[in-house]
Amino acid sequence: MKTSQKLNFFVLAITIFLVTPSFAQTSIQYYRPDGQLGLNVFETSKTDTVVYEGLKVKIGGDFAMQFQSINQSNDADNLTELGSNLNLPTANLNLDVQLEDGLRIHLRTYLSARHHEESWVKGGYMQMDNLNFISDGFLSGLMEIAAIRVGMDEFNYGDAHFRRTDNARATYNPFVGNYIMDAFSTEAFFEVNLQKNGLIGVLGFTNGKLNQNVTVNDNSDNKVSFFGKLGYDNQINDDLRLRLTGSWYINKGTTTGTWLYGGDRAGARYYHVTDYMYDDGTGNIVTASSDFGGRFNARFTKLTAIQINPFVKYKGLEFFGIYEIASGSATGEGSMTQVAGEAIYRLGQNDQFYLGGRYNMVKGNTIDGAPDLEIKRFNIGGGWFLTKNVITKLEYVNQTYGGEGYEGNTQFDGFEFKGFVIEAAISF
């Protein structure tokens, strides 16, 4: 671990020690609970269960550590050899502040991440669930069903981002890795979430940029991204919950909108699985390494993406699915399709144990008429919530690359990685 990351852990530990006596019991309005209590929570509820008692600060954190034992192979036999050992632990520092009745802010800092050695702010937002801070009862009829978010953070496209691992926040994800086409980006955004009688509506926009700046050059073609969601979520009875949503994201610029599947700067959860060696043209053998290996990003400009998500929970059995189409321009018009299905069965006292499997497939091309690329991943495993804030997971993962589009590729022709990962995570 880098010296700066050791220092980050030390500072976080001291901070938590000093503030825990004052803030351990702090409750925030309209807030998704940490750990097991936050499972299967999507948009935050419009039910106000917390009495406003003035300014409050909640200081929390996330920690995750993995033991990885994965092997990989390809037809060129030029991959970096992997051993079985611990990966770099990751950590988040979370600040949530109740500013006024119905008005709160959230800020997350990555203290330790795979892709960045230094601490840096992942993002933050302000959420308004009423407008009483403007005037008592202001637009109260609208705000009974509406929540307004504005900030520089992840925005509400699709449902998969509610179940993914966000650097060290791994308790909501039943597996270790996120999906192959990982729809997650931190952009300057504004959105309105509407909920009434199980119906869900989201409308919002971002500036389409991951890295914010005001410089303009002759090659700039910046456009605003528009996104939204329509759906239904209802607890039919004590045993059955049904949810179905459809989301869209549209950006018509050539220098914006390319980050939807490449905006997670924390790095992928499977380490070094696609690293390979090649001749740099001078006779030297060098290693090509990516912190995002195992994912796929077509880097489409003029992007249009649609994601459909069913979720069914019957007693201890859960199913979550993805059907997603992304199209646009890279070097030419192309289209990729992603499908995924995840089945989880929870058991034991307070559902502290679970078993499950996930299938994920991405197929298509980045140029219209080119041979298809195909990536498949299968996960099987389980987990144990030792407490509501501490989880340990064990999974087996197998990911393969195929299709004519990868034939002759010195990295991905015949490529496969498979093996076991153990992960322990804490969120509070």
C-alpha positions as CSV (number, residue, x, y, z in Angstrom):
1,M,0.0,0.0,0.0
2,K,1.3,3.5,-0.9
3,T,2.4,5.7,2.0
4,S,-0.3,8.3,1.1
5,Q,-3.0,5.6,1.4
6,K,-1.7,4.4,4.7
7,L,-2.0,8.0,5.9
8,N,-5.5,8.2,4.6
9,F,-6.5,5.2,6.5
10,F,-4.9,6.6,9.7
11,V,-6.7,10.0,9.3
12,L,-10.0,8.3,8.8
13,A,-9.6,6.0,11.8
14,I,-8.7,9.0,14.1
15,T,-11.6,11.0,12.7
16,I,-14.1,8.3,13.3
17,F,-12.7,7.7,16.8
18,L,-13.2,11.4,17.6
19,V,-16.6,12.0,16.2
20,T,-18.4,8.6,16.8
21,P,-19.6,9.5,20.4
22,S,-21.3,12.6,19.0
23,F,-22.7,11.3,15.7
24,A,-23.1,7.6,16.0
25,Q,-26.9,7.8,16.4
26,T,-27.5,10.6,13.9
27,S,-30.4,10.0,11.5
28,I,-30.8,11.7,8.2
29,Q,-34.1,12.3,6.4
30,Y,-34.9,10.5,3.2
31,Y,-31.6,8.5,3.3
32,R,-30.7,5.1,2.1
33,P,-29.5,3.0,5.1
34,D,-26.0,1.7,5.0
35,G,-25.2,-2.0,5.0
36,Q,-27.9,-4.7,5.0
37,L,-30.8,-2.4,5.8
38,G,-30.1,-0.6,2.4
39,L,-30.5,-3.8,0.3
40,N,-33.0,-3.5,-2.6
41,V,-33.5,0.2,-2.0
42,F,-33.6,2.2,-5.2
43,E,-34.9,5.7,-5.2
44,T,-35.1,7.0,-1.6
45,S,-38.7,6.9,-0.2
46,K,-40.9,9.9,0.1
47,T,-42.1,8.7,3.5
48,D,-40.7,11.0,6.1
49,T,-39.6,8.7,9.1
50,V,-37.1,11.1,10.7
51,V,-38.2,14.1,12.8
52,Y,-36.2,17.2,11.9
53,E,-34.3,18.5,14.9
54,G,-31.9,20.9,13.4
55,L,-28.5,20.6,11.8
56,K,-27.1,17.1,12.0
57,V,-23.9,15.5,10.6
58,K,-23.5,11.8,9.8
59,I,-19.9,10.7,9.3
60,G,-19.6,7.2,7.8
61,G,-17.2,5.0,5.8
62,D,-16.8,2.0,3.6
63,F,-13.9,-0.5,3.6
64,A,-13.4,-3.5,1.3
65,M,-10.6,-6.1,1.1
66,Q,-10.3,-9.0,-1.4
67,F,-8.3,-12.2,-1.7
68,Q,-8.1,-13.0,-5.5
69,S,-7.2,-16.3,-7.0
70,I,-7.8,-16.0,-10.8
71,N,-6.1,-17.5,-13.8
72,Q,-6.3,-16.3,-17.4
73,S,-5.4,-17.6,-20.8
74,N,-5.5,-16.7,-24.5
75,D,-4.5,-18.1,-27.9
76,A,-1.4,-15.9,-28.1
77,D,-0.2,-17.1,-24.7
78,N,1.1,-13.5,-23.9
79,L,-0.8,-12.7,-20.7
80,T,0.8,-11.6,-17.4
81,E,1.0,-14.4,-14.9
82,L,-1.3,-13.9,-11.8
83,G,-0.8,-15.3,-8.4
84,S,-3.2,-15.8,-5.4
85,N,-3.0,-12.9,-3.0
86,L,-4.6,-9.9,-1.5
87,N,-5.6,-6.9,-3.6
88,L,-5.1,-3.3,-2.5
89,P,-7.8,-2.5,0.1
90,T,-10.2,0.3,-0.8
91,A,-11.8,2.9,1.5
92,N,-14.4,5.7,1.3
93,L,-15.2,8.6,3.6
94,N,-18.9,9.6,3.5
95,L,-20.4,12.9,4.9
96,D,-24.1,13.4,5.0
97,V,-25.5,16.6,6.5
98,Q,-29.1,17.5,7.4
99,L,-29.1,21.2,6.6
100,E,-32.8,22.0,7.0
101,D,-36.1,20.2,7.1
102,G,-36.2,18.2,3.8
103,L,-32.8,19.5,2.7
104,R,-29.6,17.4,2.9
105,I,-26.3,17.0,1.2
106,H,-24.0,14.0,0.5
107,L,-20.3,13.9,-0.2
108,R,-18.1,10.8,-0.8
109,T,-14.3,10.8,-0.9
110,Y,-12.3,7.9,-2.1
111,L,-9.5,7.6,0.4
112,S,-8.0,4.5,-1.3
113,A,-8.9,3.3,-4.8
114,R,-7.3,1.1,-7.3
115,H,-7.1,3.7,-10.0
116,H,-6.0,6.7,-7.9
117,E,-3.2,6.8,-5.3
118,E,-4.3,10.0,-3.8
119,S,-7.5,10.8,-1.9
120,W,-10.0,12.7,-4.1
121,V,-13.7,13.6,-4.0
122,K,-15.8,11.1,-5.9
123,G,-18.8,13.5,-5.9
124,G,-21.7,14.9,-4.0
125,Y,-25.2,16.3,-4.3
126,M,-27.9,18.2,-2.6
127,Q,-31.3,16.6,-2.2
128,M,-34.5,18.5,-1.6
129,D,-37.6,16.6,-0.4
130,N,-39.5,19.7,0.6
131,L,-39.1,23.4,0.1
132,N,-40.0,24.6,3.5
133,F,-36.6,26.3,3.8
134,I,-37.8,28.8,1.1
135,S,-41.3,29.3,2.7
136,D,-43.3,27.1,5.0
137,G,-45.5,24.9,2.7
138,F,-43.9,26.2,-0.5
139,L,-45.1,23.9,-3.4
140,S,-46.1,21.3,-0.8
141,G,-48.4,19.5,-3.1
142,L,-45.7,18.9,-5.6
143,M,-43.1,18.0,-3.0
144,E,-45.3,15.3,-1.5
145,I,-44.3,13.2,-4.6
146,A,-41.1,14.9,-5.8
147,A,-37.4,14.8,-4.8
148,I,-34.9,17.2,-6.4
149,R,-31.2,16.4,-6.7
150,V,-28.5,18.6,-8.0
151,G,-24.7,18.1,-7.9
152,M,-21.7,16.5,-9.4
153,D,-22.3,12.8,-8.8
154,E,-23.8,9.6,-10.2
155,F,-27.2,10.3,-11.8
156,N,-30.3,8.1,-11.9
157,Y,-30.0,6.2,-15.2
158,G,-31.0,2.5,-14.9
159,D,-31.4,0.5,-11.8
160,A,-28.1,-1.4,-11.9
161,H,-26.2,1.5,-10.3
162,F,-28.2,1.0,-7.1
163,R,-26.8,-2.6,-6.8
164,R,-23.2,-2.0,-7.8
165,T,-20.0,-1.6,-5.8
166,D,-18.9,2.0,-5.5
167,N,-15.1,1.7,-4.8
168,A,-15.3,0.4,-1.2
169,R,-19.1,0.4,-0.8
170,A,-19.6,-3.3,-1.5
171,T,-22.5,-4.3,0.8
172,Y,-25.3,-3.7,-1.8
173,N,-23.6,-5.9,-4.4
174,P,-24.1,-9.6,-3.8
175,F,-21.1,-10.3,-6.0
176,V,-17.6,-8.8,-6.3
177,G,-17.6,-7.4,-9.9
178,N,-20.0,-4.9,-11.4
179,Y,-21.6,-5.5,-14.8
180,I,-19.6,-5.7,-18.0
181,M,-21.1,-2.6,-19.4
182,D,-21.1,-0.7,-16.1
183,A,-23.5,2.3,-16.5
184,F,-22.0,4.7,-14.0
185,S,-20.6,8.2,-14.4
186,T,-20.1,11.3,-12.2
187,E,-21.3,14.4,-14.1
188,A,-22.7,17.7,-13.2
189,F,-26.5,17.0,-13.1
190,F,-30.0,18.1,-12.2
191,E,-32.8,15.6,-11.8
192,V,-36.4,15.4,-10.5
193,N,-37.7,12.1,-9.1
194,L,-41.5,11.6,-8.9
195,Q,-43.1,8.8,-6.9
196,K,-46.8,8.2,-6.3
197,N,-48.8,5.0,-5.7
198,G,-45.9,2.9,-6.9
199,L,-45.4,4.9,-10.1
200,I,-41.9,6.3,-10.7
201,G,-40.8,9.1,-13.0
202,V,-37.4,10.7,-13.4
203,L,-36.3,13.6,-15.6
204,G,-32.9,15.1,-15.7
205,F,-29.9,16.4,-17.6
206,T,-26.1,16.5,-17.2
207,N,-23.5,18.5,-19.1
208,G,-22.2,15.2,-20.5
209,K,-18.6,15.7,-19.1
210,L,-16.7,13.6,-16.6
211,N,-13.8,16.1,-16.3
212,Q,-15.1,19.6,-15.8
213,N,-13.5,22.6,-17.5
214,V,-14.4,25.7,-19.5
215,T,-11.8,25.6,-22.2
216,V,-13.0,25.5,-25.8
217,N,-11.2,24.6,-29.0
218,D,-12.0,24.1,-32.6
219,N,-12.7,20.4,-32.0
220,S,-15.2,20.9,-29.2
221,D,-18.7,19.6,-29.8
222,N,-20.2,19.6,-26.3
223,K,-23.9,18.8,-25.9
224,V,-26.1,18.4,-22.9
225,S,-27.2,14.8,-21.9
226,F,-30.8,14.1,-21.2
227,F,-31.9,11.1,-19.1
228,G,-35.0,9.8,-17.6
229,K,-36.9,6.8,-16.2
230,L,-40.4,5.5,-16.0
231,G,-41.5,2.6,-13.9
232,Y,-43.6,0.8,-11.3
233,D,-42.6,-0.5,-7.9
234,N,-45.0,-2.0,-5.5
235,Q,-45.1,-4.3,-2.5
236,I,-48.1,-6.4,-3.6
237,N,-48.4,-8.3,-0.3
238,D,-46.2,-9.4,2.6
239,D,-44.4,-11.9,0.3
240,L,-44.3,-10.3,-3.1
241,R,-42.7,-7.1,-4.5
242,L,-42.7,-6.2,-8.2
243,R,-40.6,-3.5,-9.9
244,L,-40.2,-2.7,-13.6
245,T,-38.4,0.3,-15.0
246,G,-37.2,1.7,-18.3
247,S,-34.4,4.3,-18.5
248,W,-32.8,6.4,-21.3
249,Y,-29.7,8.5,-21.8
250,I,-29.1,10.6,-24.9
251,N,-26.2,12.8,-25.8
252,K,-25.6,14.1,-29.4
253,G,-22.2,15.6,-29.0
254,T,-18.9,14.2,-30.3
255,T,-16.8,15.4,-27.3
256,T,-19.4,14.7,-24.5
257,G,-21.5,11.7,-23.5
258,T,-18.8,9.1,-23.9
259,W,-18.4,8.4,-20.2
260,L,-21.6,6.5,-19.4
261,Y,-19.8,3.2,-19.4
262,G,-16.4,4.6,-18.5
263,G,-17.0,7.1,-15.7
264,D,-16.0,5.0,-12.7
265,R,-12.5,6.3,-12.0
266,A,-12.1,3.9,-9.0
267,G,-11.2,1.0,-11.3
268,A,-12.6,-2.5,-11.9
269,R,-13.0,-5.1,-9.1
270,Y,-11.0,-7.9,-10.8
271,Y,-7.4,-7.0,-10.7
272,H,-5.0,-7.3,-13.7
273,V,-7.0,-10.0,-15.4
274,T,-6.5,-8.6,-18.9
275,D,-2.8,-7.5,-18.6
276,Y,-0.7,-8.7,-21.5
277,M,2.8,-8.4,-23.0
278,Y,3.8,-7.2,-26.4
279,D,6.9,-6.1,-28.4
280,D,7.0,-2.3,-28.6
281,G,8.6,-2.4,-32.0
282,T,12.2,-2.0,-30.7
283,G,12.6,-5.5,-29.5
284,N,11.6,-4.7,-25.9
285,I,8.8,-6.6,-24.3
286,V,6.5,-4.4,-22.3
287,T,3.3,-5.0,-20.3
288,A,0.0,-3.3,-21.2
289,S,-2.0,-3.0,-18.0
290,S,-5.5,-1.6,-17.4
291,D,-7.2,-0.7,-14.1
292,F,-10.5,-1.4,-15.9
293,G,-9.9,-4.9,-17.3
294,G,-13.0,-7.1,-17.5
295,R,-15.3,-4.3,-18.4
296,F,-16.4,-3.1,-21.9
297,N,-16.9,0.5,-23.1
298,A,-17.6,1.1,-26.8
299,R,-16.8,4.8,-26.2
300,F,-19.7,5.8,-28.4
301,T,-20.2,9.5,-29.2
302,K,-23.7,10.7,-30.1
303,L,-24.8,8.1,-27.6
304,T,-28.3,6.8,-27.1
305,A,-28.7,4.2,-24.4
306,I,-31.8,2.4,-23.1
307,Q,-31.9,0.1,-20.0
308,I,-34.9,-2.0,-18.9
309,N,-34.8,-3.5,-15.4
310,P,-37.2,-6.0,-13.9
311,F,-36.9,-6.8,-10.1
312,V,-39.0,-9.4,-8.4
313,K,-38.8,-10.4,-4.7
314,Y,-40.9,-13.3,-3.4
315,K,-40.1,-14.2,0.2
316,G,-36.4,-14.9,0.3
317,L,-36.0,-15.2,-3.5
318,E,-34.9,-12.2,-5.6
319,F,-34.5,-11.7,-9.4
320,F,-32.9,-8.6,-11.0
321,G,-32.4,-8.3,-14.7
322,I,-30.9,-6.0,-17.4
323,Y,-31.8,-5.6,-21.0
324,E,-29.8,-2.7,-22.5
325,I,-29.0,-1.3,-25.9
326,A,-26.4,1.4,-26.5
327,S,-25.8,2.8,-30.0
328,G,-23.8,5.7,-31.4
329,S,-20.6,6.6,-33.3
330,A,-17.1,5.5,-32.5
331,T,-15.3,5.3,-35.9
332,G,-18.6,4.6,-37.4
333,E,-22.2,3.8,-36.4
334,G,-22.4,0.8,-34.0
335,S,-24.6,-0.9,-31.4
336,M,-24.0,-3.0,-28.4
337,T,-26.6,-5.1,-26.4
338,Q,-26.2,-6.2,-22.8
339,V,-28.4,-8.8,-21.0
340,A,-28.0,-9.9,-17.5
341,G,-29.9,-12.0,-14.9
342,E,-29.2,-12.3,-11.2
343,A,-31.0,-14.7,-8.9
344,I,-30.4,-14.5,-5.1
345,Y,-31.9,-16.6,-2.3
346,R,-31.6,-15.2,1.2
347,L,-32.0,-17.4,4.2
348,G,-31.2,-17.7,7.9
349,Q,-32.2,-15.5,10.8
350,N,-32.8,-12.0,9.4
351,D,-31.7,-13.1,6.0
352,Q,-28.1,-13.0,7.1
353,F,-27.0,-15.6,4.5
354,Y,-27.5,-15.7,0.7
355,L,-26.7,-17.9,-2.3
356,G,-26.9,-16.8,-5.9
357,G,-25.8,-16.7,-9.5
358,R,-25.4,-14.1,-12.2
359,Y,-25.2,-14.3,-16.0
360,N,-24.0,-11.3,-18.0
361,M,-23.5,-11.1,-21.8
362,V,-22.5,-8.2,-24.0
363,K,-22.6,-8.5,-27.8
364,G,-22.5,-6.2,-30.9
365,N,-20.0,-4.1,-32.8
366,T,-18.6,-0.6,-32.6
367,I,-18.8,-0.1,-36.4
368,D,-21.9,-1.0,-38.4
369,G,-21.3,-4.1,-40.5
370,A,-18.1,-5.1,-38.6
371,P,-17.9,-8.7,-37.1
372,D,-19.6,-9.0,-33.7
373,L,-17.7,-8.9,-30.4
374,E,-19.1,-11.1,-27.6
375,I,-18.2,-11.2,-23.9
376,K,-19.8,-13.6,-21.4
377,R,-19.5,-13.7,-17.6
378,F,-20.9,-16.2,-15.1
379,N,-20.8,-15.8,-11.3
380,I,-21.9,-18.1,-8.6
381,G,-21.4,-17.6,-4.9
382,G,-22.8,-16.5,-1.6
383,G,-22.4,-14.3,1.4
384,W,-22.8,-13.8,5.1
385,F,-23.8,-10.6,6.9
386,L,-21.9,-11.0,10.1
387,T,-23.7,-7.9,11.3
388,K,-26.0,-5.5,9.5
389,N,-22.9,-3.5,8.5
390,V,-20.3,-6.3,7.9
391,I,-20.4,-8.8,5.0
392,T,-18.1,-11.5,3.7
393,K,-18.5,-13.0,0.2
394,L,-17.1,-15.9,-1.8
395,E,-17.6,-16.2,-5.5
396,Y,-16.5,-18.1,-8.6
397,V,-16.2,-16.1,-11.8
398,N,-15.7,-17.2,-15.4
399,Q,-15.5,-14.6,-18.2
400,T,-14.9,-15.4,-21.9
401,Y,-14.3,-13.4,-25.0
402,G,-15.5,-14.6,-28.4
403,G,-17.1,-13.6,-31.7
404,E,-15.4,-12.9,-35.1
405,G,-14.6,-9.4,-33.9
406,Y,-11.9,-10.8,-31.6
407,E,-10.3,-13.2,-34.1
408,G,-6.7,-12.3,-34.6
409,N,-6.7,-9.9,-31.6
410,T,-3.4,-10.6,-29.8
411,Q,-5.0,-9.8,-26.4
412,F,-8.6,-11.2,-26.6
413,D,-8.6,-14.0,-29.2
414,G,-9.5,-17.0,-27.2
415,F,-9.3,-15.0,-24.0
416,E,-10.7,-16.4,-20.7
417,F,-10.3,-15.7,-17.0
418,K,-11.7,-17.7,-14.1
419,G,-11.2,-18.3,-10.5
420,F,-12.3,-17.5,-6.9
421,V,-12.5,-14.2,-5.0
422,I,-13.2,-13.6,-1.3
423,E,-14.3,-10.2,-0.3
424,A,-14.9,-8.7,3.1
425,A,-16.6,-5.3,3.4
426,I,-17.9,-2.8,6.0
427,S,-20.3,0.1,5.5
428,F,-21.6,2.4,8.3
